[in-house]
């Protein structure tokens, strides 16, 4: 009886190992599809792998597919999930965090979330080798995100012209202008009519 229990336990361990190998094969196949530009096929393969096997890797790879498809909202959420999962103490996928932060910064930048983009690039840069290519690219993107953030913060909303309603003769003058425009009696100052003037009326 005890031998049967041991045999069942060993069989379960072997099968779970086989399942992990099958999931790894799906991820490898999805990576190949992604490299060839078959993003839909890659997405199907990534989603076919069990999340328990490679959760941070799957989220990161799937986010890359969404980013390639222009779905930056979904991509940034998956990059954030990949960072959370890779930074957990039990994760064996800690190397993904910096790449996920970097790509998350790009996705947020494309969405127009410049402040969050800047924060992601800054976090990605914090753990990078200062002289490496990754750090140079992260610094360049950090600066671009900073500039876009500050530019968007300084942009003033367009001023709306005050309404002439309530002013003496305001409604009546608007009505006369509209009547002239509708009947075609309104002519611009001294400007000569252009070639498309006849088709305007």
Secondary structure, DSSP 8 states (H G I E B T S, - for coil): -HHHHHHHHHHHHHHHHHHHHHHHHHHHHHHHHHHHT-HHHHHHHHHHS-TTTSHHHHHHHHHHHHHHTT-HHHHHHHHHHHHHHHTSTT-S-TTHHHHHHHHHHHHHHHHT-HHHHHHHHHHHHHTS-TTSHHHHHHHHHHHHHHHHHHHHHH----------TTSTTHHHHHHHHHHHHHHT----SS----TTTGGG-
